[in-house]
Amino acid sequence: MNRIGIMLDWGIMQKGIKGDKSYERLPYYVEIGKELGLEPVFFHPRHVLAGDERVQGYFWNGHRLVSRLVHIPKVIHNRVLTGDQKARAVISRLSRKKTVFNGLVVRDKRKVHQMLWKNEQIRPYLPNTVPYSGEQLRQFLDKYQVVYVKPSIGSVGIGVARIERHGSDYHFIASKKRKVMSRPELLAAVRRWVGNKRFLIQRGIPLARYGGKTFDIRVSVQKNRERDWTVSGMVAKVANSKNKLSNLSRGGRAVPFSEAVSTLFTPEQQAQTVQRINDAAVAIAKQYGRHFPSLADLGMDMGIDEKGNPYLIEVNVRDQRYSFFKAGEKAMFKQTYRHPMEYALTLIEEQKLRKKHAAQYLRLHG
């Protein structure tokens, strides 16, 4: 049986060693691996031994992870969400010696926006986004009803503020803050909020609503066995009424996408909307992948307006996938594990084929 490396966060590994549950469903890797003839070896970059050839790997025994010293698999799926410099250095070294997919990429949202903007085909999906400055914020407030101020690097809604214009008043809404301010008060508050960190200003998309609350869509876009980008699933995330954030860790709620749009569109319109989202997500993934060829597993936050037009909110290069579980979309949830495993099998088979061809060439010409 071929082995595949699954590189996980340190905290996830510790939970697995204790037999505790986390957002990573370790048994899924094992179950799907058996079907494909793959044995998953779980580890964190800290577990890699000097020389980068062996690793203190962990195997799922049905209840928890157990340790065994093994050679590092030739193909590795990087699922590390957070990592210090040492961990990143190990991933970088492994990427040169092994095939690491979803390796290290640029996470700066401004750079990602610029990279995507180069492709004219996907510009209609990209809301206006600029680096934060006082002048840019004033211009956005004049132009748009809703504006977001968000960190250039960040996730799960941390540091994101939503600004709504209501006449001459402005509503400043963050995870634990909600204030009504005048324009001068708002500009001063945002300056304090941003401090000396790098932030972006983004136009707020006029999002469709479910049950009176706005929702966005988590779209899992992954490479499949044929090495093609495909949508593994999509699920609606309904915003928390207090902070207007849809992140599940910030009080948002996941519901099936079909349920969220059932009152907005006819069945025919729903199918058209799904197709539009699919087309947009795959086009965005292809453009991102042109700059970072190791990418194979993305979680996109997208929004639709009341006409079903899709917009990109942001791209996550380490999709935690649990939105699908929370929405009760078990088949989609499992599919988000299956596609990366199938893609890994293709990479392993290609490596074997190259090795076979090289051996044949040596026999003939050596």
NULOKE-419101 format. One record per residue (C-alpha): x, y, z; residue in three letters. Coordinates in steps of 0.5 Angstrom, whole numbers, padded with zeros to 4 digits, always signed. Each point is the difference from the previous one (the first is absolute). Layout:
BEGIN
XYZala ...
//
This chain:
BEGIN
+0000+0000+0000met +0003+0007-0002asn +0000+0005+0006arg -0002+0007+0000ile +0002+0006+0005gly -0005+0004+0003ile +0003+0006+0003met -0004+0003+0006leu +0000+0005+0005asp +0004-0001+0006trp -0007+0001+0004gly -0004-0005-0004ile +0006-0005+0000met +0000+0000+0008gln -0008-0001+0000lys +0001-0006-0005gly +0005-0003+0005ile -0005+0001+0006lys -0005-0003-0004gly -0004+0006+0000asp -0004+0003-0006lys +0001+0006-0004ser -0002+0003-0006tyr +0005-0005-0004glu -0004-0006-0001arg +0006-0005+0000leu -0004-0006-0001pro -0002+0003-0006tyr +0007+0000-0003tyr +0001-0007+0002val -0007-0003-0003glu +0001+0004-0006ile +0007-0003+0000gly -0002-0007+0000lys -0004+0001-0006glu +0006+0003-0004leu +0005-0004+0003gly +0003+0005+0004leu +0003+0000+0007glu +0000+0007+0003pro +0006+0002+0005val -0002+0006+0004phe +0005+0005+0003phe +0002+0007+0001his +0006+0003-0003pro +0003+0000+0007arg +0000-0008+0000his +0005+0000-0006val +0007-0002+0002leu +0006+0003-0003ala +0002-0002-0007gly -0007+0001-0002asp -0001-0008-0002glu -0003-0003+0006arg -0006+0003+0005val -0003-0002+0006gln -0006-0002-0003gly -0007-0001+0003tyr -0005-0005-0002phe -0008-0001+0001trp -0001-0006+0004asn -0008+0001+0000gly +0000+0004+0007his +0006+0004+0000arg +0007+0002-0004leu +0006-0005+0002val +0007+0002-0001ser +0005-0004-0005arg +0007+0002-0003leu -0001+0000-0008val +0003+0003-0006his -0004+0006-0002ile -0005-0001-0006pro +0002+0002-0007lys -0007+0004+0000val -0002+0004+0005ile -0007+0004+0001his +0002+0006+0004asn -0006+0002+0005arg +0004+0004+0005val -0004+0007+0001leu +0004+0003+0005thr +0008-0001+0000gly +0006+0004+0003asp +0006+0001-0004gln +0003-0006+0002lys -0006-0004-0003ala +0000+0004-0006arg +0007-0001-0001ala -0001-0008+0000val -0006+0001-0004ile +0004+0004-0005ser +0006-0006+0000arg -0005-0005-0001leu -0003+0003-0006ser +0007+0000-0003arg +0001-0008+0001lys -0007-0002+0000lys -0007+0001-0003thr -0003+0005+0005val -0007+0002-0003phe -0003+0006+0003asn +0007+0002+0002gly +0002+0007+0002leu -0004+0006-0003val -0001+0008+0000val -0005+0001+0005arg +0000+0007+0000asp -0007+0002-0003lys +0002+0006-0003arg +0005-0004-0004lys -0005-0005-0002val -0005+0005-0002his +0005+0003-0005gln +0002-0007-0002met -0007-0001-0002leu -0001+0006-0003trp +0005-0001-0005lys -0006-0005-0004asn -0005+0004-0003glu -0005-0006+0000gln +0000+0000+0008ile +0000+0008+0001arg -0008+0000+0000pro +0000-0005+0006tyr +0005+0005+0004leu -0003+0005+0005pro +0004+0007+0000asn +0006-0001+0005thr +0006+0005+0001val +0005+0000+0006pro -0003+0004+0006tyr +0002+0008+0000ser -0004+0005+0003gly -0002+0003-0007glu -0002-0006-0003gln -0004-0002+0006leu -0004+0007-0001arg -0001-0001-0008gln -0003-0007+0002phe -0004+0003+0005leu -0003+0005-0005asp -0001-0005-0006lys -0003-0007+0004tyr -0005-0001+0005gln +0004-0006+0003val +0008+0000+0001val +0004-0005+0004tyr +0007+0001+0003val +0004-0006+0001lys +0007-0002+0001pro +0004-0002-0006ser +0002-0006+0003ile -0005-0004+0005gly -0006-0005+0000ser -0006-0002+0004val -0002+0007+0000gly +0005+0003+0005ile +0001+0007-0001gly -0006+0001-0005val -0004+0006+0001ala -0006+0002-0004arg -0003+0007-0001ile -0007+0002-0002glu -0002+0007-0002arg -0007+0002+0002his -0001+0007-0002gly +0005+0004+0004ser +0002-0005+0005asp +0004-0006-0001tyr +0000-0007+0004his +0006-0003+0001phe -0001-0007+0001ile +0006-0005+0003ala +0000-0007+0003ser -0001+0003+0007lys -0002+0007-0002lys -0006+0004-0002arg +0000+0008+0000lys -0004+0005-0004val +0005+0006-0002met +0001+0006-0003ser +0004+0000-0006arg +0006+0004+0003pro -0001-0005+0006glu +0000-0006-0005leu +0007+0002-0003leu +0003+0001+0007ala -0002-0007+0002ala +0002-0004-0006val +0007+0004+0000arg +0000-0003+0007arg -0003-0007-0002trp +0006-0001-0005val +0006+0003+0004gly +0006-0001-0004asn -0002-0007-0003lys -0001-0001-0007arg -0008+0000-0002phe -0004+0000-0006leu -0007+0004-0002ile -0005-0004-0004gln -0006+0002-0003arg -0006-0004+0004gly -0004-0004-0005ile -0007+0000+0000pro -0001-0007+0003leu -0007-0004-0001ala -0003-0001+0006arg -0003-0007+0004tyr -0005+0001+0005gly +0001+0008+0000gly +0008-0001+0001lys +0005+0000-0005thr +0004-0006-0002phe +0006-0002-0004asp +0002-0006-0003ile +0006-0005+0002arg +0002-0003-0006val +0005-0006+0000ser +0005+0000-0007val +0004-0006+0000gln +0004-0004-0005lys -0002-0006-0002asn +0003-0007-0002arg +0000+0003-0008glu +0004+0006+0003arg -0006+0005-0002asp -0003+0005+0005trp -0007-0002+0002thr -0005+0002+0005val +0000-0005+0006ser -0006+0004+0003gly -0003+0006+0002met -0004+0002+0007val -0003+0007+0002ala +0003+0003+0006lys -0006+0005+0003val +0003+0006+0004ala -0001+0001+0007asn -0005+0006+0001ser +0005+0004+0005lys +0006+0000-0003asn -0002-0001-0007lys +0006-0006-0001leu -0002-0006-0003ser +0006-0004+0003asn -0002-0006+0004leu +0005+0002+0005ser -0003+0007+0001arg -0007-0002+0001gly -0002-0002-0008gly -0004-0006-0001arg +0000-0005-0006ala -0006-0002-0004val +0000-0004-0007pro +0001+0004-0006phe -0007-0002-0003ser -0004+0002+0006glu +0003+0007+0000ala -0002+0001-0007val -0006-0004+0000ser -0004+0007+0002thr +0004+0004-0005leu +0000-0003-0007phe -0004-0005-0004thr +0003-0007+0000pro +0002+0002-0007glu +0003+0006+0002gln +0003-0004+0006gln +0004-0004-0005ala +0002+0006-0004gln +0003+0003+0007thr +0004-0007+0001val +0003+0000-0006gln +0002+0007+0000arg +0003-0001+0007ile +0004-0006-0003asn +0002+0004-0006asp +0003+0005+0004ala +0003-0004+0005ala +0004-0004-0005val +0002+0006-0004ala +0003+0003+0007ile +0003-0007+0002ala +0004+0000-0007lys +0002+0007+0000gln +0003-0001+0007tyr +0003-0007-0002gly +0004+0003-0005arg +0004+0004+0005his +0000-0005+0005phe +0000-0007-0004pro +0000-0004+0007ser -0007+0002+0001leu -0005-0005+0000ala -0005+0001+0006asp -0003+0007+0001leu -0006+0002+0004gly -0003+0007-0003met -0005+0004+0003asp -0005+0003-0005met -0006+0004+0000gly -0006+0001-0005ile -0004+0006-0001asp -0008-0001+0000glu +0001-0001-0008lys +0005-0006+0002gly +0006+0003-0003asn +0006-0002+0004pro +0006+0004+0003tyr +0006-0003+0003leu +0001+0003+0008ile +0006-0004+0001glu +0004-0006-0001val +0003-0005+0005asn +0005-0005-0001val -0001-0004+0006arg -0008-0002-0001asp -0002-0002+0007gln -0006-0004-0003arg -0004+0000+0006tyr -0005+0005-0003ser -0003-0006-0004phe +0000-0005+0006phe -0004+0006+0004lys -0005+0001-0005ala -0001-0008+0000gly +0003-0001-0007glu +0003-0006+0001lys +0001-0002-0007ala +0004+0006-0002met +0004+0000+0007phe +0002-0007-0002lys +0002+0002-0007gln +0004+0006+0002thr +0005-0006+0003tyr -0001-0004-0006arg +0002+0004-0006his +0007+0002+0004pro +0001-0007+0001met -0001-0002-0007glu +0004+0006-0003tyr +0006-0003+0005ala -0001-0007-0003leu +0001+0003-0007thr +0006+0004+0002leu +0003-0007+0002ile -0002-0004-0006glu +0003+0006-0004glu +0007-0001+0004gln +0000-0008-0001lys -0001+0001-0007leu +0005+0005-0001arg +0005-0004+0004lys -0002-0006-0005lys +0001+0004-0006his +0007+0002+0003ala +0002-0007+0001ala -0002-0002-0007gln +0004+0006-0003tyr +0006-0002+0004leu +0000-0008-0002arg -0001+0003-0007leu +0005+0005+0000his +0004-0001+0006gly 
//
